[in-house]
Amino acid sequence: MTELPPYWLRDNCPCAECRDPRNGQKLFQIDDLPQDLAAVVSEEADGHLEVLWSDGHRSRYPLEWLDRADEGDGRTEHGKRLWTAADFAPGIPEADWEAYLTDPAERAAVLAAVRRSGFAVLHGVPTVERQVLRVAESLGYVRVTNYGELFDVRVEPDPNNLAFTSVAIAPHTDNPYRDPVPTLQLLHCLENSATGGDSGLVDGFMAAAVLREEAPAEFEVLTRTPVPFVFRDRHTELRADRPLIDVDPRGRIREVRFNNRSIGTLRGHGPNDLDAFYAAYRRFAAITLRPELRLTFRLGPGDCLIFDNTRLLHARTAFRQDGHRHLQGCYADLDGLHSALAVLHRRAAALDTIAALFAGEGAGEYLGEEVTMAEHMLQAAAAAEAAGAPEHLVAAALLHDAGHFFDEHGRGTGHGRDLMEGRDNRHSHTGADWLARWFGPEVTEPVRLHVAAKRYLCAVEPGYRERLSAASEYTLSVQGGPMDEHQAAAFAELPGAQDAVAVRRWDEQAKVAGAPTPDFEHYRPLLAALMR
């Protein structure tokens, strides 16, 4: 690890002095670092690289983080699944709306499909007006355009867009005359009883990749020729000059804008350049029309199609007006979807970490009691649940003793043995600080105060101390003993005092050998809903 550039390494120090632990934002400027910065001591220990810097600062980096590959922002062809219609012969990415709403794993799978394949379909979305906005809000924010926050796709008497007619529409992307273009589109089917009107999708990244393979010079022309996309009606005048195929600095396909109806007049190019552009444009258009690239399906009432408008070209067959076809659509943006997916993954990883404590270290002894650590915490949560406690207190009861597993630096110590050896490990504070990366104070403060709550109850409630187990009586003495009158009065005024007292009572009940309880997975959805 010593070959890592010192300024890169120091600029990425993860400690709380360098980065806000809540959002990861840096707390220093790059020019705050001294000239000739160097590592004085660098060593690997406990799965981390620990560095003492020449200015006295100490940094600690997880080795797996140092070895992690850069996956980029997920917007280019890198990491995507480029597809043809045949790839979805087994079925398209789809899910039930209720499962999507209630199961974080199902929601993550849908969002991951949109990120990787460019689209997904939700079934069973209630066929009521404006419901498409709720779908958009489940993954980000609605992008308002000149069409409003939503638009109706149906035959209109005076349409300002071919989408609002019954004619066939060739594969295209929407709103190419905007910069930035809306990067997500949602179409929710309210009714579809007309003959025809089937939906079609073409992977624009695949079409561009085919062009690059078959005619690399023409691919290059389309990546470097700015095209004027224009839209105008009585109230709107929009223009954006962008290439049909946009690539990142490494040459990877990042965006496709393709809409024959909206291309304006190219000017400022010589005859040879115009000839080259139109040759490339026509070839690319022909590729997008290849039958093997077009996935065709029919949206029924309650179906909501979510797709990447910077990648997929969408189309529609003509339909007869012998029935009704009514879709409501809206726009959103990929950064919201990517954010929602990243948060779901982050929460899942955090829950896996917590679950591993219950399955691993939690199986060990609990401070001389007849239950394990995991049994104790699960019993406390079950007692809270049986009492009808709000979800945040069930979570606090479940996690109240997590601090026994760590020291103040977040390193494992092993079942609170130091407390049983007469040293106060301040596990309530350590646990609350560790949990604060995922949970708000409604969960962490009862955890932080649950030891103080025992000292408080011993001071103010006659008979409480006599009910403590022998081990709990011993740890009481290590933790400071009962509060005096002034300490008890001050504790009672704390915002989270009553919640902490409730957690403390469930804590004392949770020491029954062999008592049946739900397992950790029972509480996983509850914890996921509380995570921030």
ABEGO torsion letter per residue (X at the ends): XAABBAAAAAAABABAAABBAAAGBBABBAAABBBGBBBABBBBBGGBBBBBBAAGBBBBBBAAAAABBBAEAGABABGBBBBBAAAAAAEBBBBBAAAAAABAAAAAAAAAAAAAAGBBBBBGBBBBBGAAAAAAAAAEBBBBBAAEABBBBBBBABBABAAABABBBBBBBBGAABOBBBABBBBBBABBABBEGBBBBBBAAAAAAAAAAABAAAAAAAAABBBBBBBBBAABBBBBBBBABBBBAAGBBABBBBBAAABBBBBGBBAAAAAAAAAAAAAAAAAAABAAABBBBBBBBGBBBBBBAAABBBBBBBBBAABBBBBBBBBBBAAAAAAAAAAAAAAAAAAAAAAAAAABAAABBBGGBABBAAAAAAAAAAAAAAAGBBAAAAAAAAAAAAAAABBAAGBBAGGGAAAAAGBBAGAAAAAAAAAAAABBAAAAAAAAAAAAAAAAAAAABBGAAAABBAAAAAAAAAAGEBBBAAAAAAAAABAAAAAAAAAAAAAAABABBGBBBBBAAAAAAAAAAABX
